[in-house]
């Protein structure tokens, strides 16, 4: 399908804008120096909070950087500079680090609070394109996010400059994450609702069915009782236990079909005589993802969950695990 000339022009223009912004990131990467490593080390050693501030579009980027740092192992939050000047500076403590974002370094609302931050004793990291500005001169560390031109055709709307700040913020956050040795499991703990969080934090004990809903019969029970237990609990399976409550076997609807096909009289047999001994089980502490792997590897639909004494305490079905989005 051919693209109309007008649409092709829009596509080409979009490519130019993206390439301009990509070039800006490339250029600030080339200018990255020891000030960046000093900033990461300062953030790594900090015992306080990381507070990120900026006005307008820079403020929106500051909020995103704070969110990224919060989700990757650092206590970070956004502080609006105008609100800070009217009492919200009370959240800043002497052992905090304040990261200030301003393209020009001359943002009045931001520069107004710099002397107060100095008196509190907080360290200041500036992110600006003007290294001679009030903000840059009064910061402990200044990171250069200067750009040649905004992607806006009038060089007015913050576009390339905010992209540069965002990329620099990501570089700080991920470098800080690596310095702190923040792991996948740590990430999962801050993202329990996400698929990774569920994969790394949900245990079998969190989702297993237990109590009266657990299908179990004694080894001495009849096959009739065994079938009633299976059908009433609706799992298509029942555990078989010794008199001491320890698991000795399992009986599934597949076992029942095979009994019927055998032509044997079996209703008065004992559960212990028709069960499959030594079935696969999992512990309550088994991770949900690992449990799903076991079910898929062995092509079974449910597993009994046993404690350290091999007493059944629950059952988990593959549908419950699939519902987690693992």
C-alpha positions as CSV (number, residue, x, y, z in Angstrom):
1,X,0.0,0.0,0.0
2,X,1.5,3.3,-1.1
3,X,1.7,6.2,1.4
4,X,0.3,9.6,0.3
5,X,3.0,12.2,-0.2
6,X,1.6,14.4,2.6
7,X,1.7,11.5,5.0
8,X,5.2,10.6,3.9
9,X,6.3,14.1,4.7
10,X,4.9,13.8,8.2
11,X,6.8,10.5,8.7
12,X,10.0,12.0,7.5
13,X,9.6,15.0,9.7
14,X,8.9,12.7,12.7
15,X,12.1,10.9,12.0
16,X,14.1,14.2,11.9
17,X,12.7,15.1,15.3
18,X,13.5,11.7,16.8
19,X,17.0,11.9,15.4
20,X,17.5,15.4,16.8
21,X,16.6,14.1,20.3
22,X,18.7,11.0,19.9
23,X,21.7,13.2,18.9
24,X,21.2,15.4,22.0
25,X,21.5,12.3,24.2
26,X,24.6,11.2,22.3
27,X,26.2,14.5,22.8
28,X,25.6,14.7,26.6
29,X,26.9,11.1,26.8
30,X,30.1,12.3,25.1
31,X,30.4,15.1,27.7
32,X,29.8,12.8,30.7
33,X,32.8,13.1,33.1
34,X,33.9,12.6,36.7
35,X,31.1,14.9,37.9
36,X,28.6,12.1,37.0
37,X,30.6,9.5,38.9
38,X,30.8,11.9,41.9
39,X,27.0,12.4,41.8
40,X,26.4,8.6,41.8
41,X,28.9,8.1,44.6
42,X,27.2,10.9,46.6
43,X,23.8,9.3,46.1
44,X,25.1,5.9,46.9
45,X,26.6,6.9,50.3
46,X,23.7,9.1,51.3
47,X,21.8,8.1,54.5
48,X,18.9,10.5,53.7
49,X,16.3,10.9,51.0
50,X,16.7,11.9,47.4
51,X,14.5,14.9,46.7
52,X,14.0,16.0,43.0
53,X,12.7,19.4,42.1
54,X,11.9,21.4,38.9
55,X,9.3,23.7,37.5
56,X,7.0,23.2,34.5
57,X,8.1,20.5,32.1
58,X,11.3,20.0,34.0
59,X,9.1,19.3,37.1
60,X,7.3,16.5,35.2
61,X,10.7,15.0,34.3
62,X,11.7,15.3,38.0
63,X,8.6,13.4,39.0
64,X,9.5,10.6,36.6
65,X,13.1,10.4,37.8
66,X,11.9,10.3,41.4
67,X,9.5,7.4,40.5
68,X,12.3,5.5,38.8
69,X,14.6,5.9,41.7
70,X,11.9,4.9,44.2
71,X,11.2,1.7,42.2
72,X,14.9,0.8,42.0
73,X,15.9,0.8,45.6
74,X,16.2,4.5,46.7
75,X,14.0,6.6,48.8
76,X,13.1,9.4,46.4
77,X,10.3,11.9,46.1
78,X,9.3,15.0,44.1
79,X,9.2,18.5,45.7
80,X,7.5,21.3,43.8
81,X,9.8,24.4,44.2
82,X,6.9,26.8,44.6
83,X,5.4,24.7,47.3
84,X,8.8,24.3,48.9
85,X,9.0,28.1,49.3
86,X,5.7,28.0,51.2
87,X,6.4,25.4,53.8
88,X,7.2,22.1,52.0
89,X,10.9,22.6,52.6
90,X,10.0,21.0,56.0
91,X,10.5,17.6,54.3
92,X,14.1,18.3,53.6
93,X,16.7,17.2,56.2
94,X,20.4,17.9,56.5
95,X,21.4,14.4,55.2
96,X,19.2,14.6,52.1
97,X,20.3,15.2,48.6
98,X,18.3,17.6,46.4
99,X,18.5,17.2,42.6
100,X,17.4,20.4,40.8
101,X,16.4,20.4,37.2
102,X,16.4,23.6,35.1
103,X,17.3,24.0,31.4
104,X,18.5,27.6,32.0
105,X,19.6,27.3,35.6
106,X,17.7,30.6,36.2
107,X,14.3,29.3,37.3
108,X,13.2,31.8,39.9
109,X,11.1,29.4,42.0
110,X,14.0,26.9,42.1
111,X,16.8,29.4,42.8
112,X,14.8,31.0,45.5
113,X,15.0,27.9,47.7
114,X,18.8,27.2,47.1
115,X,20.0,29.4,50.0
116,X,17.5,27.7,52.3
117,X,18.7,24.3,51.2
118,X,22.2,25.4,52.0
119,X,21.2,26.4,55.5
120,X,19.5,23.1,56.1
121,X,22.7,21.3,55.1
122,X,21.3,19.3,52.2
123,X,23.6,18.5,49.3
124,X,22.6,19.9,45.9
125,X,23.0,18.2,42.5
126,X,22.1,20.5,39.6
127,X,21.0,19.2,36.2
128,X,21.2,22.2,33.7
129,X,22.4,23.3,30.4
130,X,23.8,26.6,31.7
131,X,27.0,25.8,33.6
132,X,27.5,29.5,34.6
133,X,24.0,29.9,36.0
134,X,23.1,30.6,39.7
135,X,21.9,27.0,40.1
136,X,25.1,25.5,38.6
137,X,27.4,27.7,40.6
138,X,25.7,27.0,43.9
139,X,25.3,23.3,43.5
140,X,27.7,20.8,45.0
141,X,27.8,18.9,41.7
142,X,26.5,20.1,38.3
143,X,25.6,17.7,35.5
144,X,25.6,19.1,32.0
145,X,22.4,18.5,30.1
146,X,22.9,21.4,27.6
147,X,21.5,21.0,24.1
148,X,22.0,23.0,20.9
149,X,18.4,23.4,20.0
150,X,14.9,22.3,21.0
151,X,13.1,20.0,18.5
152,X,10.4,22.7,18.5
153,X,10.7,24.6,15.2
154,X,10.7,27.9,17.2
155,X,13.3,26.6,19.7
156,X,10.8,27.3,22.5
157,X,8.8,24.3,23.7
158,X,10.9,22.1,26.0
159,X,11.4,19.0,24.0
160,X,15.0,18.0,23.4
161,X,16.1,19.6,26.7
162,X,13.6,17.5,28.7
163,X,14.6,14.4,26.8
164,X,18.2,15.1,27.8
165,X,17.2,15.5,31.4
166,X,15.2,12.4,31.4
167,X,18.0,10.4,29.9
168,X,20.5,11.8,32.5
169,X,18.0,10.9,35.3
170,X,17.8,7.4,34.0
171,X,21.6,7.1,33.9
172,X,21.7,8.3,37.5
173,X,18.9,5.9,38.6
174,X,20.3,2.8,37.0
175,X,23.9,3.6,38.0
176,X,22.7,4.0,41.5
177,X,20.7,0.8,41.3
178,X,23.8,-1.1,40.2
179,X,26.0,0.5,42.9
180,X,23.5,-0.6,45.5
181,X,23.4,-4.1,44.0
182,X,19.7,-3.9,43.6
183,X,18.5,-7.4,42.4
184,X,15.6,-8.7,40.5
185,X,14.0,-9.9,43.7
186,X,14.4,-6.5,45.2
187,X,12.7,-5.1,42.1
188,X,9.9,-7.6,42.5
189,X,9.3,-6.4,46.1
190,X,8.6,-2.9,44.9
191,X,6.5,-4.2,42.0
192,X,4.3,-6.9,43.6
193,X,1.5,-6.3,41.1
194,X,3.6,-6.8,38.0
195,X,4.3,-10.1,36.4
196,X,7.9,-10.1,37.6
197,X,6.7,-9.3,41.1
198,X,4.3,-12.2,41.1
199,X,7.0,-14.5,39.7
200,X,9.5,-13.7,42.4
201,X,7.4,-13.1,45.4
202,X,4.3,-15.3,45.3
203,X,4.7,-18.7,47.0
204,X,2.5,-21.7,46.8
205,X,1.3,-21.0,50.4
206,X,-0.2,-17.8,49.1
207,X,-2.5,-19.4,46.5
208,X,-3.0,-23.0,47.6
209,X,-6.4,-24.3,48.7
210,X,-6.4,-25.7,52.2
211,X,-8.6,-26.8,55.1
212,X,-11.8,-28.6,54.4
213,X,-11.5,-28.0,50.7
214,X,-8.4,-30.2,50.6
215,X,-9.3,-33.7,49.1
216,X,-7.9,-36.4,51.4
217,X,-8.9,-39.9,52.4
218,X,-7.3,-42.5,54.6
219,X,-5.5,-45.4,53.0
220,X,-8.1,-47.8,54.5
221,X,-11.0,-45.9,53.0
222,X,-12.9,-47.7,50.2
223,X,-12.6,-46.7,46.6
224,X,-16.3,-45.6,46.8
225,X,-15.3,-43.1,49.5
226,X,-12.3,-42.1,47.5
227,X,-14.5,-41.3,44.4
228,X,-16.9,-39.3,46.5
229,X,-14.0,-37.3,48.0
230,X,-12.6,-36.6,44.5
231,X,-16.0,-35.5,43.0
232,X,-17.1,-33.4,46.0
233,X,-13.8,-31.4,46.1
234,X,-13.8,-31.0,42.3
235,X,-10.1,-31.3,41.8
236,X,-10.2,-34.6,40.0
237,X,-7.7,-35.9,42.5
238,X,-7.4,-37.0,46.1
239,X,-4.5,-37.5,48.4
240,X,-4.2,-40.8,50.4
241,X,-2.8,-40.6,53.9
242,X,-1.5,-43.0,56.5
243,X,-3.2,-43.1,60.0
244,X,-0.6,-40.5,61.2
245,X,-1.7,-38.1,58.5
246,X,1.4,-38.4,56.3
247,X,0.9,-38.7,52.5
248,X,1.3,-42.2,51.1
249,X,-0.2,-41.8,47.7
250,X,-2.5,-40.1,45.2
251,X,-5.5,-41.1,43.2
252,X,-6.6,-39.1,40.1
253,X,-9.5,-39.2,37.6
254,X,-7.1,-40.8,35.2
255,X,-6.5,-43.6,37.6
256,X,-10.3,-44.1,37.9
257,X,-10.7,-44.3,34.1
258,X,-8.0,-46.9,33.9
259,X,-9.7,-48.9,36.7
260,X,-13.0,-48.8,34.8
261,X,-11.4,-49.9,31.6
262,X,-9.7,-52.8,33.4
263,X,-13.0,-54.4,34.0
264,X,-12.1,-55.2,37.6
265,X,-14.4,-55.0,40.6
266,X,-12.9,-52.1,42.5
267,X,-15.6,-50.3,44.5
268,X,-14.8,-52.2,47.7
269,X,-11.1,-52.1,47.3
270,X,-9.1,-49.8,49.6
271,X,-7.7,-46.5,48.6
272,X,-4.3,-47.7,49.5
273,X,-4.5,-50.6,47.0
274,X,-5.4,-48.4,44.0
275,X,-3.4,-45.3,44.7
276,X,-0.1,-44.2,43.0
277,X,2.6,-44.2,45.6
278,X,5.2,-41.5,46.1
279,X,3.5,-38.7,44.1
280,X,5.1,-35.4,43.3
281,X,4.5,-32.7,45.9
282,X,5.7,-29.2,46.6
283,X,6.4,-27.4,49.9
284,X,4.4,-24.3,50.9
285,X,7.5,-22.2,50.4
286,X,7.9,-23.2,46.8
287,X,7.7,-20.2,44.5
288,X,4.6,-20.1,42.3
289,X,6.7,-19.9,39.1
290,X,8.7,-23.0,40.1
291,X,5.4,-24.9,40.8
292,X,4.1,-24.0,37.4
293,X,7.3,-25.3,35.8
294,X,6.8,-28.6,37.6
295,X,3.2,-28.9,36.4
296,X,4.1,-28.1,32.8
297,X,7.2,-30.4,32.8
298,X,5.3,-33.4,34.1
299,X,2.0,-32.5,32.2
300,X,-0.1,-32.6,35.3
301,X,-2.8,-30.2,36.5
302,X,-2.4,-30.1,40.2
303,X,0.1,-30.8,43.0
304,X,-0.4,-31.6,46.7
305,X,1.4,-29.3,49.1
306,X,3.1,-31.0,52.0
307,X,4.8,-29.7,55.1
308,X,8.3,-30.8,56.3
309,X,6.7,-34.0,57.8
310,X,5.1,-34.9,54.5
311,X,1.6,-34.1,55.8
312,X,-0.7,-32.6,53.1
313,X,-1.5,-28.9,53.9
314,X,-2.9,-27.8,50.6
315,X,-3.4,-28.3,46.9
316,X,-2.6,-26.0,44.0
317,X,-4.1,-26.2,40.5
318,X,-2.5,-25.1,37.3
319,X,-5.4,-22.7,36.6
320,X,-4.7,-20.8,39.8
321,X,-1.1,-20.3,38.7
322,X,-2.0,-19.4,35.1
323,X,-4.4,-16.8,36.5
324,X,-1.4,-15.0,38.1
325,X,0.0,-14.3,34.6
326,X,3.2,-16.2,35.3
